[in-house]
């Protein structure tokens, strides 16, 4: 059995975004219970030169929506990156999930060889679709989701591996 580009991307990304949203809900509840200003967690980072939680969520959602759009031959939707609260971050995640779920599997048919060009900080890069998904999108996406998890765990939010993995099917 072969795995399609759709199966390797959209369901994987939406599953992890739902897990990330549940993690944020736990963080919001933790802040309320411990009487911590939620902005403390939203602006927390693991180290001074790393992005804070809010930016980790923004990059994870940008990576996910960019993947779906580019593999489908579309322009990714633009988001403003203004989220500063748990409800706003959750809304961004939900908006991204809705966008990804609007992409039909047939839109990704043949995207293994679709040319994907990106302008990165240092230089433009070009990928074939499969390499873009497997070697760029998924590692970057998991990095930012993992970092968001780690920021919250580091700040005392009671999270475990199952929170990260979510419901295993």
Number of C-alpha atoms within 10 A of each C-alpha: 3 5 7 15 22 21 13 14 20 22 14 13 26 22 15 20 25 17 19 24 20 16 24 24 15 17 24 22 15 19 18 12 9 10 9 13 11 18 15 13 24 25 15 20 23 16 9 8 7 12 18 19 28 23 21 23 28 20 19 28 26 20 21 29 25 20 26 28 18 21 29 22 15 12 12 17 11 9 13 7 14 12 18 15 17 19 14 13 23 21 14 22 23 17 15 25 22 13 17 21 14 11 16 13 14 12 16 23 15 15 21 17 14 18 16 19 14 12 9 8 6 6 7 9 10 12 17 15 23 20 15 22 24 14 12 14 20 19 11 17 23 15 15 21 21 15 21 27 24 17 21 23 15 14 16 13 21 13 16 11 8 10 15 18 12 16 9 6 3
